[in-house]
Amino acid sequence: MLRHMGSAPRALEGVRVLDLGTLYAGPALAAMLGDLGADVIKVEPPGGDSLRQLGQKVGGQSLVWAMTGRNKRAVTLDLGQERGQEILRSLLVRSDVVVENFPLPAQRRLHCTYEELRAVNPRLIVVSVSCYGRSGPYSERVGNGTLAEAFAGLTHMTGEADGPPLLTSLPIGDVLASVQGVIGALAACYHRDAGGGGGQHVDVSMYEPVLQFLTNPILRYGHSGVSESRAGSRIPGSAPRNTYRTRDGRWVVISAVTDRMVARLLQAMGRDSPANRERFGRQPDRVRNELEMDAEVADWVAQTDGDAVVETLAAAAIPVSAVNDAAAIFADPHIAARGNLLEVTDPRAGPLRVPAPTPRLSETPARIRWTGPEVGQHNREVYAELGLDDSELEALREAGVV
């Protein structure tokens, strides 16, 4: 494992991000900006973000917080108090980007609507993360990434054809929203700083990035009125594309859907017969015979060990991969060579192995400088930058403002 250290220049050096989010999607977005070098200030209520209490804990530290709070300076602030609002405005004046995911009623109660934030600092980029977006009839509904996956149709398309719709066991909706928010924030910053524009609102709903996965079913329904349903791991009209069980009980994925790929695949499997070329050689033929094509591949894989399947097909330039679990990821030489897993040290949890930040920038690489801080760890440091001395900070603490 690699240790994530070094002092390379940072891509977002000088950009200050105010993270007002809670739980996962918004804070993960801010953490990604921190990976790229932004100065991220995490604002939490005096008791701390509820994310600190979720998931597995080691040494009293939530592992999900250790990562989602990475590269941030943590301060506490009660936005429900007038003095807390005053301090927030001081922070806003010094910020470039604000990330928030308040429900609309809380947003209005805490005076954190886009209009109110913009009034304090017209150059602010305000990234709002919500399930349904900040407009439309569902904008005031509570939601999360799981609901976004269902609402946008991903859950309907996930599962076996004769089985129930399945939720993924990973936070796809949250992570997609975070990545979309980063793209939006960077685009808005570029327009402001390089294009001579001003601040703007980046409205990130969790369901809209998921909707991009449904492009093909939407195109089909819009054209023919046919609503697609689940097909397991297959994509109807694109064969072979599936998971296949090997002779030694492992699983592989093969996705070889062009005529040239299929020709090489038939040769690699030793099944390049005239009958198979006639049934499977051209895409229109495979559409008519896709279940037979899939069965042909499944039969060959079932008679071959997993390593041999991958080596044989990779050598023939056929897209193939083992289905890796966490243990296989840790053991994979490509993962190691690319430095995809880093070792970082958390003060409470100790050494942690985590995914490396992405994307790769040759001159200004993203990096994890520290894990999630303690509640209010940077109160003194950050509030001193606003001109508050120790006695004022103590008074704020006694009043429950920080």
Rosetta blueprint (number, residue, H / E / L):
1 M L
2 L E
3 R E
4 H L
5 M L
6 G L
7 S L
8 A L
9 P L
10 R L
11 A L
12 L L
13 E L
14 G L
15 V L
16 R E
17 V E
18 L E
19 D E
20 L L
21 G L
22 T L
23 L L
24 Y L
25 A H
26 G H
27 P H
28 A H
29 L H
30 A H
31 A H
32 M H
33 L H
34 G H
35 D H
36 L L
37 G L
38 A L
39 D E
40 V E
41 I E
42 K E
43 V E
44 E E
45 P L
46 P L
47 G L
48 G L
49 D L
50 S H
51 L H
52 R H
53 Q H
54 L L
55 G L
56 Q L
57 K E
58 V E
59 G L
60 G L
61 Q E
62 S E
63 L H
64 V H
65 W H
66 A H
67 M H
68 T H
69 G L
70 R L
71 N L
72 K E
73 R E
74 A E
75 V E
76 T E
77 L L
78 D L
79 L L
80 G L
81 Q L
82 E H
83 R H
84 G H
85 Q H
86 E H
87 I H
88 L H
89 R H
90 S H
91 L H
92 L H
93 V H
94 R L
95 S L
96 D L
97 V E
98 V E
99 V E
100 E E
101 N L
102 F L
103 P L
104 L H
105 P H
106 A H
107 Q H
108 R H
109 R H
110 L L
111 H L
112 C L
113 T L
114 Y H
115 E H
116 E H
117 L H
118 R H
119 A H
120 V H
121 N L
122 P L
123 R L
124 L L
125 I E
126 V E
127 V E
128 S E
129 V E
130 S E
131 C L
132 Y L
133 G L
134 R L
135 S L
136 G L
137 P L
138 Y L
139 S L
140 E L
141 R L
142 V L
143 G L
144 N L
145 G H
146 T H
147 L H
148 A H
149 E H
150 A H
151 F H
152 A L
153 G L
154 L L
155 T L
156 H L
157 M L
158 T L
159 G L
160 E L
161 A L
162 D L
163 G L
164 P L
165 P L
166 L L
167 L L
168 T L
169 S L
170 L L
171 P L
172 I H
173 G H
174 D H
175 V H
176 L H
177 A H
178 S H
179 V H
180 Q H
181 G H
182 V H
183 I H
184 G H
185 A H
186 L H
187 A H
188 A H
189 C H
190 Y H
191 H H
192 R H
193 D H
194 A L
195 G L
196 G L
197 G L
198 G L
199 G L
200 Q E
201 H E
202 V E
203 D E
204 V E
205 S E
206 M L
207 Y H
208 E H
209 P H
210 V H
211 L H
212 Q H
213 F H
214 L H
215 T H
216 N H
217 P H
218 I H
219 L H
220 R H
221 Y H
222 G H
223 H H
224 S H
225 G L
226 V L
227 S L
228 E L
229 S L
230 R L
231 A L
232 G L
233 S L
234 R L
235 I E
236 P L
237 G L
238 S E
239 A L
240 P L
241 R E
242 N E
243 T E
244 Y E
245 R E
246 T L
247 R L
248 D L
249 G L
250 R L
251 W E
252 V E
253 V E
254 I E
255 S E
256 A L
257 V L
258 T L
259 D H
260 R H
261 M H
262 V H
263 A H
264 R H
265 L H
266 L H
267 Q H
268 A H
269 M H
270 G L
271 R L
272 D L
273 S L
274 P H
275 A H
276 N H
277 R H
278 E H
279 R H
280 F H
281 G L
282 R L
283 Q H
284 P H
285 D H
286 R H
287 V H
288 R H
289 N L
290 E H
291 L H
292 E H
293 M H
294 D H
295 A H
296 E H
297 V H
298 A H
299 D H
300 W H
301 V H
302 A H
303 Q L
304 T L
305 D L
306 G H
307 D H
308 A H
309 V H
310 V H
311 E H
312 T H
313 L H
314 A H
315 A H
316 A L
317 A L
318 I L
319 P L
320 V E
321 S E
322 A E
323 V L
324 N L
325 D L
326 A H
327 A H
328 A H
329 I H
330 F H
331 A H
332 D L
333 P H
334 H H
335 I H
336 A H
337 A H
338 R H
339 G L
340 N L
341 L E
342 L E
343 E E
344 V E
345 T E
346 D E
347 P L
348 R L
349 A L
350 G E
351 P E
352 L E
353 R E
354 V E
355 P E
356 A L
357 P L
358 T L
359 P L
360 R L
361 L L
362 S L
363 E L
364 T L
365 P L
366 A L
367 R L
368 I L
369 R L
370 W L
371 T L
372 G L
373 P L
374 E L
375 V L
376 G L
377 Q L
378 H L
379 N H
380 R H
381 E H
382 V H
383 Y H
384 A H
385 E H
386 L L
387 G L
388 L L
389 D L
390 D H
391 S H
392 E H
393 L H
394 E H
395 A H
396 L H
397 R H
398 E H
399 A L
400 G L
401 V L
402 V L
